[in-house]
Amino acid sequence: ATQEHAGTVRDMINQYAVKKGWTTNSSYCVRITANDGAAGENDLRTFCDNEKTIPTILTTSRKLSTGVDARNVRNIVLMRPCNNMIEFKQIIGRGTRLFDNKDYFTIYDFVKAYEHFNDAEWDGEPVCEKCGNDPCTCESTEPETCEICGKIPCECPPTPCPFCGQTPCVCEKESPEDCPKCGRNPCVCIKKVKVKLADGKERTIQSMTATSFWSPDGKPMSAPQFVEALYGELPELFKDEDELRKLWSRPDTRKKLLAGLEERGYGEEQLREVGTLIQAEKSDLFDVLAYIAYALPTMTRAERVAKHRDDIFQHIPDSLQEFLSFVLGHYVAVGVSELDNEKLPDLLELKYSSIGDAIAELGSVGKIRDTFIGFQEYLYAEG
């Protein structure tokens, strides 16, 4: 686990906490690592203040192995291997502080670190893992058949790493040395990998060990696996580049295409994550799909507008050109969602204060809508 992993876990916890209605505070869970500097130290002091309830959860890669005196720690979760007994005991020691109405604390050991450190003098007599009693009170029974593989003992393959999706884990480990290229530790250089897809062409993506992707059935996937899966689904939605442009050039067919992608587990949020992988955060989602499907070079939304502006305005009445410039500005700043049919009334009110004033300035609603829909054909034209 790295500092980036700690940040990913923090983000997931905060998203889940908001979804469950536990909090609306973005500091419900915070990361405390060397990279967080003074802000992280301030969060740590606040966490140790028992008069305060925010932050409630900390994530870290190493910090718990040092003298953190938070007396009301009730749960410790281990998500990385720990191969040093002293470090392991220091981590567990964070939960041993006394506090009012705190009679015990709980360790969630997802990596079975405890198995490496059987120290009877320190641990005391072990309790039975099944019944939790000492001495064991379990009734003697035959070993049970695994419900998944059907064998005794279980022969199921180990679970892949939730970050890289590989077994065994191939996540990059933190180096004690500063990176010779960027001078930082951990290294902040953008690392890239090439993914060769079924068309024989390679796609270059960032190596995102701190980002988890999930298959439609909820299984963790690596970034290359996710890109390969998306590539395999696209032929079901459009047969070639021309059809993709045609579908994307109209708000109604674009909406249906996005709905089809979402049904397959590739919603707009996931497509934006793919955009980050290919360093196309400021590009249209069209460019993301075209790059994955056909290895077409991407361009930013600003570059797309600059490239097609003259052609767009050649086909637009003079009276509507100022409004179209306003629309294109929102498209560049926000994204393709600003070109949806449902956004037209909002854009008119933003520009002209009311729909009535917009009609007085531009003409009928039908004329405005036809222009709003029609110009998109030129925005996504080839060449």
N, C-alpha and C positions, 0 to 999 in steps of 0.2 A: 504494500500500500504506500502511496506517496501523498504529498500535500495536495496534489490535484484530486486524488481519490477522496480525501477528506472533504474537499469542496463539493464534489459530486454528491456525497452522502448528505452533506448539509442541505444542498438544494432539494434533494428528494424528500428529506424530512420536512422541510418548510412547505413544499408543495402539498404533501400529504396532510400536514397539520391544517393548512388552510382549507383543503378539500373536505376534511372531516369536521370543520367548524371549531377546532380547538383554539385557534388564534387567528388574528389578522396581522400580527406583528412579524415583520421580516427578520427580526432578531430572536425569534423563538429558538432557533438552532443556529449557532455560529461556529465558524472554524477558527481554531487557535493553532497556528503553526509559525515557524520562523519567518515565513514570507509575509505574515500579517502585521509584523512590527508592533509599533506603539498602539495601534488600534486593537490588535489582538490582545495585547497585555491589558488594555483597559477593559475589554470584554471579559477577560479572565478574572480580573478583580471584581467586576460586577457579578459574575457567576458565583464567586466565593462569598458575596455579601448575602447572608441568609434573610435579610429583610426584603430582598428583591426576588421576583419570580422570573424575570427576563434578563438574560437568556436562560432557558430551561435545560437545553441540551448543548453539549460541546462535541465537536468532532476534531480529531487531531491525528497526526501520523506518529508523533513521538512525545508530545508534551506530558502525557500522563506518567511517564517514567521519571519525572522530576518532582520536586517538592511542591505539589499543588495542594494547598490546605483548604479544601472545600468540605466542610464537616457534614453537609447534608446530601452527599452523593448516595443515591439509592440503587443505581444500576450502572454497571460497567459492561460495555459490549466490545468484545475482541473480534476484529475482522481482518487482522493481518497476523502472519506467523510471528511467534516470539521464541527465539532460540537461546535466550540468555536467562538463566534462573534469577539473577539479581534484578534484571529489568522486569521480569514477570512478577516477582514479589513486590517491586515498587509500584507497578500498575495496580495490582490487587490491593495494595496498601492504601490507595486513594479512597477505598470504600470503608476502611476500618475506623474512620473518625467518628466520634460520638456526637449525637445530637438529640434534642428532645423528641421523644416518640419514635426514634429510629432504633428498632430492635435487631435489624438485620439488613444486609444489602445483597443484591443478586448479580451474579456474573453470567453473561451470555457469551459463551465461548464457541464461536462459529468455526474456529480453526483447530479446535482440540489442543490448544497450547498446554493445557494442564497435564496431558498425557506425558509430556517430556520432563515434568518436574514433580515426580512422586517423592515427597519429602515428608515422611511420617512425623518427624519431630515438629515440623512447622505446620503441617496440615491437620494433625490429629488423626484419629482413626477414621478411615474412609467409610462412608455410608454406601449402602447398596444403590446402584444407579437406577434400579427399576422401582423399588418400593420407597427409597429414601430413608430407610431405617438402619440402625446399627444396634444389635445384630440384625441381619436380613430376616424379614418375615414373609418373603415370597413363598408361595407354594411351588414345589418342584414340578416343572412342566417340561414337555418336550419343546425343543426349539421350533419356532414358527416359520412357516414358508413365507418368503418375501412375496408380497402381493403384486409386485411389478414384474420381477424376473421369474418368479415361481420356483426359486432354488433355496436350498439350505446349505451353507449360509448365503446371504444375499450376494449376488455377483453383478449388481447394477454398476454401470460405469460411473466414475466420479462426476460430480456436477462441475460444468465449466466455470471458469472465473467470470464473475458478473461484469468485469470491466473490459477484458480483452476477448472474452468468449472462448478461450482456448483451455485445453487440459493437457499437460499442466499449464499453469499461468505463465504467460510470456510478457507480462507487463514490465516496462522498464523500471528498474530499481533506482532509487536516488544514489547518486555518486557523492563521495566525500569531497571530490575535487570540483573547482569551478569549471564550467564549460569553456574550452579554449576559444570557441567561436563567439559566444555572446557574453562571456565573462560572468554568467549568473549561475547560482546553485540553489534550486534545481535549474537545469537548462531550460531556457524559454524559446530556443530556436524552433521554428516550425518544421516538424519532421513530416516527410511525405512517403507514401508507399504507392506502388503501381498495382492496379487491379486489372487483370486481363479477362475480358468478358467473352461471351460466345461468338461475337462478331470478329474476334481475333485482334481487336484494337485494345490498347491499354487506356485506362482512366487513372489520372493522378489524383490522389486524395490525401488529406492530412492524416497523420497517424494520431488518432484521438483516443488515447488510453483512458482519458478522464471522462469520456462520454459513453454512456451505455445505450445501445439500441435493443429493441425488443421485437421479436417476431409477432405476427398476428395472434399466435396461440400462447403468447406470454413468455417465451423462452429468450434468454439473453443472447445477443448476437454481436459479433465484432463489426466494426465499420465496413470492412471489405465484404463480409457476409451480407450485411444489410444492402449494400449497393448492388451486389449480385442478385439478391432476391428482388429488389425493385426493378432491375433491368429485365428480369424474367417475366414480370407482370405487365410491362408496358405494351408489348405486342397485342395483348388482349384489349387494349383501349384505343390504340391507333396503329395503322398499318405502316405508315411511313412519315417522313418529315413534313410533307405537304399536308397530310391529314392533321398532324399535330398543329401546324400553323392555322389551318382552317378552323379547327375546334377552338383554339386559344384566342382567335381574333374576334369572337363574338361572346358577349357576357353570358348568354344563356347556355351555349354549348360548353364554354369554359367551366361554368358552374357544374354541369353534368359530369365533365371529365374529372374535376376535383372530387366530386362525390364518389365517383367510381374508384378513384385512388384511395379515398378514405375508407371505403368498404373493404378494401384489401389490406388495410393497416398502414397506409401511407398518407396521413392527413397533412394539412398545410404546415403544422408544426414540425412534423418529421421531414417534410421537403425542405423547410428552412434549415434544419440541422444538416441535411445533405448539402445544401448551399454553403454552409460553413465548412464542411469537409473539403469542398472543391474551391474554397476561397471565393465564393460568389455571393457573399452576404448582401451586397448592394445590387445584385442582379434580380431580374424578373424570375419568377418560378418557371416560366417558359424556358429560360436558359438552363436552369437546373435539369429539367426533363430532357431537353435537347442534347445536353452534354452526356447525360447517362445513356440515353437511347442511341445517339448517333455520333458521339464524340465531337459535337460542334463546339467551336470556341465560344466562351461566354463573353458578355459585355455588361457593364453596369446599366442601371435604368437611365442614368443621365446620358450615357453614351448612346443608348438606344434612341432617346428623344432627339439628341443632337443629330444623329444619323438620318432620321426620318422626318425631322421637322419641316423641311422645305416641301417634301412630297405631301405631308399632311395638310399644310396650309394652302397648297395649290387646289385642293379639293374642298375647302371649307369656305363658306361665305364670309366676307369681311366682317359682318356684324357679329359673328360668333368666334372670331379668332382670339379676341381678348379672353373670353371665357375658356376656350380650349387651352390657352397658355396657362391659365389658373389651374385647370384640371391636370395638365401635365406636370406642373410644379408639385401638386399633391402626390401624383404617381411616383415621381422621383423620390420624394421625401418618405412616403409611407409604403408604397408597393402596389401590386396589381389589384388589391382589394378596393382601391379607390376608383377602379374602372367598372365595378359591379353596377348593374341596373339600380339596385337599391340605394346606392350612394348618390345618384344624380340629384334627388331633392335636397339632400344635405349640402352638396356642393353649391347648388343654386342659392340656397339660403345663406351660406357662408359668404358668397361673393356679392349678392344683391340684397341681403337682409330678409327678403320674402320672395315667394314664388311669383306673386303678382308683379313685383318690380322686375323680376327676371323676364317674365313674359313681355312686359312693356318694353324692355330693352332689346330682347333677342328675337321675339316672335312667338309663335304658338308652341305649346308643349310638345306636339308631334314633331315639329321642325327641330326643336332642341334635342329631343330623344334620338331622332334619326341621325343627327350629326354626332351625338355622343357615342352611339353604337358604331356608326360608319367609319369614324376616323381610326378606330382600333385596327381595322384591316391594314391600313398603311403603317401603323406603328409596328406591326409584327410581320410586315412584308419581308421577303427574302432579299438579300443584297444590300 
